[in-house]
Amino acid sequence: MTLRSATREAFDGTFSDILRLSRAVNLVFAMLLAVGVVYNMTRIMLAERGRDLATLRVLGFTRGEVSAILLGELGVLVVAALVPGLAIGHAMAWSVTLLMSNENFRFPLVISGPTYAFAVTVTLIAAAGSAIVVRRKVDALALVDALKAAD
């Protein structure tokens, strides 16, 4: 004889373990994706403007000033992308809850403020890490190549 409450508790325990593991895997992938996207964007910005930044260095700008130009643009892009990114993430979470719901189970969409804060923090940390790496690349720009380049 099985007790209904014992069966329910076992089901809830198993389901919460699976849900916790799923959240952990999704969290790791989301963090890696955020770091990859921001780092890739930063590297593309440097590749597109590398010669121009080297030319500015030849003209007398300091490394800090040249870095501030590139990293200022990175900051503006990251901040401008946060609100649409949070809205798109909310829409994606909503669509996943709709797809996972059926006649047996219904999953509510619950996204708390700390979740949004965590997403923003991960993105800003990824931007800061990318900025450090790109700053080193800006410091190593080939100034002689900028002078030799023909337009």
C-alpha positions in Angstrom: 0.0 0.0 0.0 1.4 3.4 -0.9 0.5 6.6 0.7 -0.5 9.4 -1.5 1.5 12.0 0.5 4.6 9.8 0.4 4.3 9.4 -3.4 3.8 13.1 -3.7 6.8 14.0 -1.6 9.0 11.5 -3.6 7.8 13.1 -6.9 8.4 16.6 -5.6 11.9 15.7 -4.4 12.8 14.0 -7.7 11.3 16.9 -9.7 13.1 19.5 -7.7 16.4 17.7 -8.1 16.0 17.6 -11.9 14.9 21.2 -12.0 17.9 22.3 -9.9 20.3 20.4 -12.2 18.6 21.9 -15.2 18.9 25.4 -13.8 22.6 24.9 -13.0 23.3 23.7 -16.6 21.3 26.6 -18.1 23.1 29.1 -15.8 26.6 27.9 -16.9 25.6 28.0 -20.6 24.1 31.5 -20.2 27.2 32.8 -18.5 29.5 31.3 -21.1 27.3 32.7 -23.8 27.3 36.2 -22.3 31.1 36.2 -22.0 31.5 34.9 -25.5 29.2 37.4 -27.1 30.7 40.4 -25.3 34.3 39.3 -25.9 33.6 38.6 -29.6 32.0 42.0 -30.0 35.0 43.6 -28.4 37.4 41.8 -30.6 35.4 42.8 -33.7 35.4 46.4 -32.6 39.2 46.3 -32.2 39.7 44.6 -35.6 37.6 47.2 -37.4 39.3 50.1 -35.7 42.8 48.9 -35.1 44.4 50.9 -37.8 42.5 54.0 -36.8 43.5 53.6 -33.2 47.1 53.1 -34.1 47.0 56.2 -36.2 45.7 58.1 -33.2 48.7 56.8 -31.2 51.0 58.1 -33.9 49.4 61.5 -33.8 50.2 61.8 -30.1 47.2 60.3 -28.2 48.2 58.3 -25.2 47.4 54.6 -24.7 44.8 55.6 -22.1 43.1 58.0 -24.5 43.0 55.5 -27.3 41.7 52.8 -25.0 39.1 55.2 -23.7 37.7 55.7 -27.2 37.3 52.0 -27.8 36.2 51.0 -24.4 33.8 53.9 -24.2 32.1 52.6 -27.3 32.0 49.1 -25.7 30.4 50.6 -22.6 27.8 52.4 -24.6 26.9 49.3 -26.6 26.7 47.0 -23.5 24.5 49.5 -21.6 22.3 50.0 -24.6 21.9 46.2 -25.1 21.0 45.5 -21.5 17.3 46.6 -21.6 16.5 44.8 -24.9 18.5 41.8 -23.7 16.4 41.5 -20.5 13.2 41.9 -22.5 14.2 39.2 -25.0 15.3 37.0 -22.2 11.9 37.4 -20.5 10.1 36.6 -23.7 12.2 33.5 -24.2 11.5 32.3 -20.7 7.8 32.9 -21.2 7.8 30.9 -24.4 9.7 28.0 -22.7 7.1 27.9 -19.9 4.3 27.8 -22.5 6.1 25.0 -24.4 6.7 23.0 -21.2 3.1 23.3 -19.9 0.7 20.6 -20.7 -2.5 19.2 -19.3 -0.7 17.5 -16.4 1.7 20.2 -15.4 1.6 24.0 -15.5 4.8 26.0 -14.9 4.4 29.6 -13.8 6.9 32.1 -15.0 8.6 33.6 -12.0 11.5 35.9 -12.6 12.6 37.9 -9.5 14.5 41.1 -9.4 17.7 39.4 -8.2 17.6 37.3 -11.4 17.7 40.4 -13.5 20.4 41.9 -11.3 22.5 38.7 -11.7 22.1 38.8 -15.5 23.2 42.4 -15.6 26.1 41.7 -13.3 27.4 38.8 -15.4 27.2 40.9 -18.5 29.0 43.8 -16.9 31.7 41.5 -15.6 32.1 40.0 -19.0 32.4 43.5 -20.5 35.1 44.4 -17.9 37.0 41.2 -18.6 36.9 41.8 -22.3 37.9 45.4 -21.7 41.0 44.3 -19.9 42.0 41.9 -22.6 41.3 44.4 -25.4 43.2 47.1 -23.5 46.3 45.0 -23.7 45.8 44.5 -27.4 45.4 48.3 -27.9 48.6 48.8 -26.0 50.3 46.4 -28.5 49.1 48.0 -31.7 51.6 48.2 -34.4 52.3 52.0 -34.9 54.7 51.5 -37.8 52.1 49.6 -39.7 49.6 52.4 -39.3 52.2 54.8 -40.8 53.0 52.5 -43.8 49.4 51.7 -44.6 48.1 53.2 -47.9 44.5 54.4 -48.0 
